[in-house]
Amino acid sequence: MLIQPMDQDVIALLKRGFNTRRDAVAVDRFFDGDVHPFQTSVFEGIEWCLESWKSVPACAIKHCWMHSQLMVNRVGISKPAKLT
């Protein structure tokens, strides 16, 4: 079974942030008279992705990893004996 924790809520949060930024810029461009308000550069898209990633809360990332059950409970692991 393949489990990808980032496919759960984190990508949805990232896309929501990206789309919010894209739409806000498009609305501004539309009211400024731009004929193609959604036409953007790769640089702008990367900037929006970066801003969106920074807005994803750490607790959401942690929740996704915990939900995937790929995280090890380190509290229950004892330290290995010293080898001499």
Stockholm file with secondary structure:
# STOCKHOLM 1.0

chainA/1-84         MLIQPMDQDVIALLKRGFNTRRDAVAVDRFFDGDVHPFQTSVFEGIEWCLESWKSVPACAIKHCWMHSQLMVNRVGISKPAKLT
#=GR chainA/1-84 SS CCCCGGGTHHHHHHHHHHHHHHHHHHHHHHHTTCSCTTCCCHHHHHHHHHHHHHHSCHHHHHHHHHHHTCSCCGGGCCCCCCCC
#=GC SS_cons        CCCCGGGTHHHHHHHHHHHHHHHHHHHHHHHTTCSCTTCCCHHHHHHHHHHHHHHSCHHHHHHHHHHHTCSCCGGGCCCCCCCC
//
